C-alpha cells in the first residue's frame, strides 16, 4: 500500500468499508477489504486493529469471519498525517548507508591498487629502457 501515514491509511480503510457495504448491503469481511485495497489480509488486519484502537471502526468476529463496522469516522482527524518511521525501515536505511560506505572504501582501494600497478609498470619500463641503453649496439646485434 505504501501510504504509511495513519491518517491516510484510516481514510482508505473507512472508504473501503463504505464501498463494500454499499456493494454488498452488509458490513464487509476483512478479506474483502484486503482484496479491494490490494493488500494482504495480515496488513488489513493491522490497519483494522490500529483503527479499532483509535475508535474509528468496530470489528465483530462471528464464525471465523471478521466483519468491519464504522464507529466514528471523525476520529480520523485526530491521527497523525506524518509518515510512520518503522524500526525495519530505519534498519534498512542504516544497512544502505553501511553498504555505500563499504563500496566507497572498496573503490578507493581499487583505485590505489591500480595506481600502484601503473607505477610498478612504469618502473619496470624505465629499468628495461636503461638496461637496453646500457647495452652496446654491437651486443644487441649479436643476440
N, CA, C and O of each residue as an XYZ file, in Angstrom:
572
protein
N       0.828     -1.181      0.000
C       0.000      0.000      0.000
C       0.874      1.246      0.000
O       0.545      2.208     -0.694
N       1.952      1.270      0.733
C       2.943      2.347      0.726
C       2.383      3.726      1.033
O       2.935      4.725      0.571
N       1.303      3.807      1.798
C       0.777      5.097      2.219
C       1.554      5.530      3.449
O       2.089      6.638      3.489
N       1.618      4.676      4.438
C       2.457      4.814      5.634
C       2.128      6.010      6.513
O       2.940      6.386      7.358
N       0.972      6.612      6.341
C       0.508      7.675      7.222
C      -0.760      7.159      7.888
O      -1.687      6.749      7.190
N      -0.829      7.165      9.220
C      -2.030      6.660      9.897
C      -3.305      7.353      9.419
O      -4.352      6.717      9.300
N      -3.217      8.632      9.149
C      -4.362      9.404      8.675
C      -4.869      8.875      7.329
O      -6.061      8.616      7.164
N      -3.960      8.720      6.382
C      -4.338      8.248      5.046
C      -4.793      6.797      5.078
O      -5.748      6.428      4.395
N      -4.112      5.971      5.872
C      -4.500      4.565      5.976
C      -5.912      4.436      6.532
O      -6.701      3.624      6.049
N      -6.234      5.240      7.552
C      -7.573      5.183      8.145
C      -8.626      5.640      7.152
O      -9.707      5.056      7.079
N      -8.319      6.684      6.383
C      -9.269      7.134      5.357
C      -9.515      6.046      4.310
O     -10.654      5.812      3.907
N      -8.454      5.393      3.880
C      -8.615      4.303      2.909
C      -9.460      3.175      3.477
O     -10.338      2.643      2.797
N      -9.194      2.815      4.718
C      -9.940      1.736      5.353
C     -11.426      2.076      5.446
O     -12.274      1.254      5.097
N     -11.742      3.272      5.911
C     -13.141      3.683      6.033
C     -13.806      3.749      4.663
O     -14.962      3.350      4.515
N     -13.086      4.250      3.660
C     -13.645      4.303      2.305
C     -13.925      2.892      1.787
O     -14.961      2.646      1.170
N     -13.002      1.977      2.039
C     -13.194      0.593      1.593
C     -14.411     -0.031      2.274
O     -15.199     -0.732      1.639
N     -14.554      0.232      3.570
C     -15.715     -0.303      4.302
C     -17.002      0.249      3.700
O     -17.958     -0.497      3.488
N     -17.030      1.541      3.428
C     -18.240      2.163      2.864
C     -18.563      1.613      1.478
O     -19.722      1.316      1.187
N     -17.563      1.475      0.631
C     -17.786      0.966     -0.725
C     -18.304     -0.466     -0.678
O     -19.283     -0.806     -1.343
N     -17.641     -1.296      0.112
C     -18.063     -2.704      0.185
C     -19.434     -2.853      0.840
O     -20.221     -3.720      0.459
N     -19.711     -2.016      1.812
C     -21.023     -2.044      2.462
C     -22.103     -1.641      1.452
O     -23.193     -2.212      1.452
N     -21.813     -0.683      0.614
C     -22.745     -0.248     -0.422
C     -22.949     -1.342     -1.468
O     -24.079     -1.614     -1.873
N     -21.863     -1.965     -1.900
C     -21.959     -3.014     -2.931
C     -22.724     -4.243     -2.456
O     -23.561     -4.776     -3.184
N     -22.438     -4.695     -1.232
C     -22.974     -5.973     -0.766
C     -24.123     -5.839      0.232
O     -24.685     -6.844      0.665
N     -24.469     -4.632      0.591
C     -25.566     -4.356      1.522
C     -25.376     -5.032      2.879
O     -26.347     -5.440      3.517
N     -24.120     -5.148      3.318
C     -23.802     -5.689      4.646
C     -22.370     -5.274      4.982
O     -21.595     -4.931      4.089
N     -22.028     -5.306      6.244
C     -20.649     -4.941      6.609
C     -19.644     -5.901      5.962
O     -19.871     -7.110      5.919
N     -18.556     -5.363      5.471
C     -17.593     -6.207      4.750
C     -16.759     -7.079      5.683
O     -16.577     -6.781      6.864
N     -16.264     -8.160      5.105
C     -15.328     -9.030      5.818
C     -13.912     -8.476      5.624
O     -13.644     -7.716      4.694
N     -13.039     -8.870      6.506
C     -11.647     -8.431      6.451
C     -11.012     -8.791      5.107
O     -10.266     -7.993      4.540
N     -11.302     -9.971      4.604
C     -10.739    -10.428      3.332
C     -11.188     -9.558      2.170
O     -10.414     -9.298      1.249
N     -12.449     -9.101      2.213
C     -12.955     -8.239      1.150
C     -12.228     -6.898      1.143
O     -11.918     -6.360      0.081
N     -11.962     -6.371      2.313
C     -11.229     -5.102      2.414
C      -9.817     -5.272      1.871
O      -9.320     -4.426      1.128
N      -9.178     -6.373      2.251
C      -7.817     -6.638      1.768
C      -7.796     -6.731      0.250
O      -6.893     -6.199     -0.396
N      -8.785     -7.403     -0.321
C      -8.850     -7.557     -1.779
C      -9.074     -6.212     -2.463
O      -8.421     -5.905     -3.460
N      -9.989     -5.417     -1.934
C     -10.283     -4.113     -2.538
C      -9.070     -3.190     -2.499
O      -8.800     -2.476     -3.465
N      -8.338     -3.200     -1.385
C      -7.169     -2.324     -1.242
C      -5.895     -2.933     -1.824
O      -4.841     -2.298     -1.814
N      -5.990     -4.156     -2.326
C      -4.835     -4.867     -2.901
C      -3.697     -5.003     -1.893
O      -2.534     -4.734     -2.195
N      -4.066     -5.427     -0.694
C      -3.076     -5.675      0.351
C      -3.328     -7.060      0.927
O      -4.357     -7.676      0.650
N      -2.397     -7.544      1.721
C      -2.562     -8.858      2.332
C      -3.602     -8.785      3.449
O      -3.888     -7.713      3.984
N      -4.151     -9.927      3.782
C      -5.130     -9.992      4.874
C      -4.479     -9.564      6.191
O      -5.124     -8.936      7.030
N      -3.211     -9.903      6.369
C      -2.496     -9.518      7.580
C      -2.370     -8.009      7.684
O      -2.555     -7.432      8.756
N      -2.051     -7.371      6.559
C      -1.934     -5.911      6.546
C      -3.293     -5.275      6.822
O      -3.377     -4.289      7.554
N      -4.349     -5.827      6.248
C      -5.698     -5.315      6.503
C      -6.047     -5.481      7.982
O      -6.656     -4.595      8.581
N      -5.664     -6.603      8.562
C      -5.894     -6.826      9.988
C      -5.157     -5.819     10.842
O      -5.690     -5.337     11.841
N      -3.924     -5.496     10.453
C      -3.141     -4.493     11.178
C      -3.829     -3.141     11.114
O      -3.944     -2.449     12.126
N      -4.293     -2.758      9.910
C      -4.996     -1.483      9.763
C      -6.257     -1.449     10.623
O      -6.560     -0.444     11.266
N      -6.982     -2.561     10.623
C      -8.218     -2.623     11.412
C      -7.927     -2.519     12.906
O      -8.648     -1.832     13.629
N      -6.883     -3.190     13.374
C      -6.538     -3.118     14.802
C      -6.167     -1.696     15.204
O      -6.583     -1.210     16.255
N      -5.371     -1.025     14.348
C      -4.987      0.352     14.641
C      -6.206      1.265     14.659
O      -6.340      2.113     15.541
N      -7.093      1.091     13.683
C      -8.284      1.938     13.601
C      -9.260      1.625     14.725
O      -9.947      2.511     15.233
N      -9.314      0.364     15.102
C     -10.209     -0.015     16.199
C      -9.699      0.571     17.521
O     -10.490      1.035     18.343
N      -8.398      0.548     17.718
C      -7.853      1.113     18.959
C      -8.054      2.627     19.014
O      -8.112      3.207     20.099
N      -8.160      3.272     17.841
C      -8.413      4.710     17.783
C      -9.904      5.021     17.874
O     -10.284      6.189     17.948
N     -10.750      3.997     17.871
C     -12.192      4.194     17.985
C     -12.874      4.545     16.676
O     -14.007      5.026     16.681
N     -12.209      4.315     15.564
C     -12.756      4.655     14.252
C     -13.699      3.566     13.750
O     -14.762      3.864     13.207
N     -13.315      2.319     13.931
C     -14.134      1.197     13.492
C     -14.369      0.238     14.647
O     -13.740      0.325     15.701
N     -15.294     -0.677     14.411
C     -15.533     -1.775     15.336
C     -15.495     -3.055     14.518
O     -15.900     -3.076     13.356
N     -15.010     -4.111     15.132
C     -14.990     -5.403     14.446
C     -15.878     -6.380     15.201
O     -16.014     -6.321     16.423
N     -16.469     -7.268     14.442
C     -17.299     -8.309     15.010
C     -16.836     -9.619     14.409
O     -16.884     -9.807     13.193
N     -16.389    -10.521     15.260
C     -15.914    -11.812     14.784
C     -17.017    -12.837     15.029
O     -17.453    -13.055     16.159
N     -17.453    -13.456     13.941
C     -18.537    -14.421     14.023
C     -18.235    -15.571     13.070
O     -18.008    -15.366     11.877
N     -18.238    -16.753     13.603
C     -17.989    -17.994     12.853
C     -16.746    -17.909     11.956
O     -16.795    -18.246     10.773
N     -15.644    -17.455     12.537
C     -14.372    -17.427     11.817
C     -14.247    -16.307     10.811
O     -13.284    -16.266     10.046
N     -15.206    -15.399     10.799
C     -15.181    -14.299      9.848
C     -15.248    -12.990     10.619
O     -16.033    -12.851     11.557
N     -14.431    -12.045     10.224
C     -14.403    -10.753     10.891
C     -15.130     -9.738     10.026
O     -14.762     -9.527      8.870
N     -16.144     -9.118     10.569
C     -16.899     -8.069      9.873
C     -16.500     -6.717     10.453
O     -16.241     -6.594     11.650
N     -16.454     -5.714      9.595
C     -15.980     -4.402      9.982
C     -17.136     -3.392      9.909
O     -17.870     -3.346      8.923
N     -17.283     -2.587     10.967
C     -18.296     -1.536     11.043
C     -17.605     -0.207     11.317
O     -16.616     -0.156     12.048
N     -18.123      0.863     10.732
C     -17.582      2.190     11.026
C     -18.211      2.665     12.320
O     -19.434      2.679     12.455
N     -17.382      3.051     13.265
C     -17.849      3.504     14.564
C     -17.946      5.033     14.593
O     -19.032      5.586     14.765
N     -16.808      5.712     14.424
C     -16.790      7.176     14.422
C     -15.685      7.647     13.482
O     -14.522      7.746     13.874
N     -16.061      7.934     12.247
C     -15.070      8.321     11.241
C     -14.411      9.664     11.544
O     -13.337      9.950     11.015
N     -15.034     10.494     12.386
C     -14.465     11.811     12.699
C     -13.181     11.704     13.513
O     -12.401     12.655     13.567
N     -12.957     10.573     14.138
C     -11.735     10.394     14.932
C     -10.487     10.276     14.050
O      -9.361     10.344     14.543
N     -10.696     10.101     12.758
C      -9.559     10.053     11.825
C      -8.779     11.362     11.902
O      -7.556     11.375     11.761
N      -9.494     12.457     12.125
C      -8.845     13.775     12.171
C      -7.853     13.893     13.319
O      -6.988     14.769     13.296
N      -7.962     13.027     14.320
C      -7.030     13.049     15.445
C      -5.719     12.326     15.144
O      -4.763     12.416     15.914
N      -5.681     11.613     14.025
C      -4.488     10.833     13.676
C      -3.439     11.711     13.021
O      -3.744     12.763     12.458
N      -2.210     11.260     13.105
C      -1.085     11.979     12.512
C      -1.061     11.786     11.005
O      -1.318     10.694     10.499
N      -0.747     12.870     10.294
C      -0.622     12.792      8.836
C       0.831     12.577      8.424
O       1.144     12.551      7.234
N       1.714     12.423      9.400
C       3.130     12.196      9.127
C       3.380     10.708      8.899
O       2.793      9.863      9.574
N       4.237     10.399      7.963
C       4.584      9.005      7.684
C       5.250      8.390      8.897
O       6.069      9.022      9.565
N       4.884      7.143      9.172
C       5.470      6.439     10.305
C       6.838      5.892      9.930
O       7.016      5.319      8.855
N       7.785      6.069     10.809
C       9.120      5.512     10.619
C       9.166      4.203     11.396
O       9.193      4.200     12.626
N       9.173      3.120     10.684
C       9.208      1.832     11.355
C      10.648      1.454     11.683
O      11.595      1.965     11.085
N      10.786      0.570     12.622
C      12.122      0.108     13.014
C      12.799     -0.584     11.830
O      14.008     -0.462     11.637
N      12.014     -1.303     11.051
C      12.567     -2.006      9.902
C      13.121     -1.025      8.869
O      14.215     -1.235      8.345
N      12.382      0.039      8.573
C      12.873      0.992      7.579
C      14.109      1.730      8.098
O      15.000      2.073      7.321
N      14.163      1.974      9.400
C      15.357      2.607      9.967
C      16.565      1.689      9.840
O      17.661      2.135      9.501
N      16.361      0.408     10.113
C      17.453     -0.568      9.972
C      17.886     -0.694      8.515
O      19.077     -0.811      8.227
N      16.921     -0.670      7.598
C      17.256     -0.747      6.173
C      18.089      0.452      5.740
O      19.054      0.307      4.990
N      17.718      1.623      6.209
C      18.465      2.819      5.857
C      19.889      2.755      6.418
O      20.848      3.138      5.748
N      20.011      2.272      7.637
C      21.326      2.099      8.253
C      22.167      1.115      7.435
O      23.352      1.350      7.198
N      21.550      0.017      7.008
C      22.233     -1.000      6.206
C      22.679     -0.412      4.869
O      23.798     -0.664      4.423
N      21.801      0.378      4.222
C      22.156      1.001      2.938
C      23.362      1.921      3.088
O      24.274      1.902      2.262
N      23.359      2.728      4.149
C      24.477      3.643      4.370
C      25.770      2.885      4.612
O      26.831      3.284      4.132
N      25.681      1.796      5.355
C      26.859      0.977      5.632
C      27.395      0.374      4.331
O      28.604      0.366      4.098
N      26.497     -0.126      3.490
C      26.923     -0.711      2.214
C      27.541      0.343      1.302
O      28.513      0.058      0.602
N      26.994      1.553      1.301
C      27.565      2.621      0.490
C      28.977      2.966      0.960
O      29.873      3.194      0.147
N      29.164      3.001      2.267
C      30.492      3.278      2.823
C      31.470      2.174      2.431
O      32.617      2.448      2.080
N      31.010      0.925      2.494
C      31.872     -0.197      2.102
C      32.237     -0.111      0.632
O      33.388     -0.343      0.265
N      31.250      0.226     -0.232
C      31.528      0.355     -1.671
C      32.543      1.462     -1.925
O      33.437      1.319     -2.759
N      32.397      2.568     -1.197
C      33.327      3.683     -1.365
C      34.736      3.255     -0.970
O      35.702      3.580     -1.660
N      34.855      2.531      0.133
C      36.153      2.051      0.594
C      36.765      1.094     -0.429
O      37.955      1.179     -0.733
N      35.956      0.198     -0.947
C      36.438     -0.762     -1.944
C      36.891     -0.033     -3.205
O      37.931     -0.364     -3.774
N      36.119      0.954     -3.642
C      36.504      1.719     -4.831
C      37.827      2.457     -4.603
O      38.673      2.507     -5.495
N      38.000      3.025     -3.414
C      39.255      3.700     -3.104
C      40.422      2.725     -3.119
O      41.495      3.042     -3.632
N      40.214      1.538     -2.555
C      41.269      0.520     -2.565
C      41.615      0.088     -3.985
O      42.787     -0.082     -4.322
N      40.602     -0.085     -4.806
C      40.848     -0.462     -6.211
C      41.633      0.615     -6.937
O      42.539      0.318     -7.716
N      41.279      1.864     -6.678
C      41.992      2.969     -7.316
C      43.453      2.984     -6.880
O      44.356      3.155     -7.700
N      43.674      2.805     -5.581
C      45.064      2.760     -5.089
C      45.834      1.600     -5.710
O      46.988      1.766     -6.104
N      45.214      0.435     -5.802
C      45.863     -0.739     -6.400
C      46.194     -0.475     -7.860
O      47.275     -0.834     -8.328
N      45.272      0.149     -8.584
C      45.521      0.455     -9.994
C      46.691      1.438    -10.126
O      47.530      1.293    -11.015
N      46.742      2.430     -9.243
C      47.857      3.381     -9.267
C      49.184      2.684     -8.965
O      50.195      2.961     -9.610
N      49.179      1.782     -7.984
C      50.399      1.035     -7.650
C      50.869      0.208     -8.846
O      52.056      0.192     -9.172
N      49.924     -0.479     -9.498
C      50.287     -1.289    -10.673
C      50.878     -0.422    -11.770
O      51.872     -0.783    -12.399
N      50.250      0.732    -11.992
C      50.715      1.634    -13.032
C      52.146      2.095    -12.727
O      52.997      2.114    -13.617
N      52.401      2.460    -11.487
C      53.742      2.895    -11.096
C      54.742      1.761    -11.244
O      55.866      1.980    -11.698
N      54.343      0.542    -10.863
C      55.229     -0.624    -10.999
C      55.595     -0.851    -12.463
O      56.755     -1.087    -12.800
N      54.580     -0.773    -13.323
C      54.838     -0.971    -14.758
C      55.759      0.124    -15.302
O      56.642     -0.148    -16.116
N      55.551      1.346    -14.854
C      56.420      2.438    -15.295
C      57.857      2.211    -14.836
O      58.802      2.454    -15.585
N      58.014      1.739    -13.590
C      59.356      1.444    -13.082
C      60.005      0.334    -13.907
O      61.174      0.433    -14.278
N      59.260     -0.701    -14.186
C      59.798     -1.827    -14.964
C      60.205     -1.343    -16.357
O      61.263     -1.720    -16.859
N      59.362     -0.502    -16.987
C      59.691      0.020    -18.316
C      60.961      0.864    -18.270
O      61.820      0.744    -19.144
N      61.081      1.714    -17.255
C      62.286      2.544    -17.124
C      63.527      1.676    -16.967
O      64.556      1.946    -17.586
N      63.438      0.638    -16.143
C      64.583     -0.269    -15.949
C      64.962     -0.957    -17.250
O      66.136     -1.060    -17.604
N      63.933     -1.428    -17.955
C      64.224     -2.091    -19.230
C      64.874     -1.130    -20.219
O      65.815     -1.503    -20.918
N      64.386      0.086    -20.282
C      64.950      1.071    -21.205
C      66.391      1.403    -20.828
O      67.259      1.513    -21.694
N      66.639      1.564    -19.515
C      68.010      1.871    -19.098
C      68.930      0.690    -19.370
O      70.088      0.878    -19.743
N      68.417     -0.539    -19.184
C      69.234     -1.721    -19.479
C      69.514     -1.813    -20.965
O      70.621     -2.168    -21.371
N      68.521     -1.496    -21.776
C      68.725     -1.547    -23.222
C      69.702     -0.458    -23.678
O      70.510     -0.687    -24.578
N      69.631      0.714    -23.065
C      70.565      1.794    -23.410
C      71.972      1.441    -22.958
O      72.958      1.791    -23.608
N      72.048      0.734    -21.822
C      73.363      0.366    -21.272
C      74.041     -0.651    -22.176
O      75.268     -0.680    -22.272
N      73.260     -1.472    -22.830
C      73.875     -2.456    -23.732
C      74.382     -1.722    -24.975
O      73.765     -0.772    -25.456
N      75.491     -2.180    -25.463
C      76.031     -1.530    -26.648
C      75.253     -1.981    -27.877
O      74.615     -3.033    -27.848
N      75.296     -1.217    -28.940
C      74.592     -1.618    -30.170
C      75.147     -2.909    -30.753
O      74.404     -3.678    -31.363
N      76.446     -3.160    -30.573
C      77.018     -4.394    -31.128
C      76.505     -5.604    -30.380
O      76.283     -6.652    -30.986
N      76.305     -5.479    -29.028
C      75.851     -6.605    -28.215
C      74.432     -6.961    -28.596
O      74.082     -8.140    -28.654
N      73.620     -5.973    -28.853
C      72.218     -6.257    -29.216
C      72.164     -6.899    -30.583
O      71.296     -7.735    -30.837
N      73.041     -6.541    -31.441
C      73.052     -7.112    -32.791
C      73.448     -8.574    -32.791
O      73.017     -9.304    -33.684
N      74.255     -9.052    -31.829
C      74.684    -10.441    -31.754
C      73.599    -11.362    -31.227
O      73.652    -12.571    -31.454
N      72.650    -10.830    -30.550
C      71.594    -11.675    -29.952
C      70.714    -12.271    -30.966
O      69.785    -13.002    -30.625
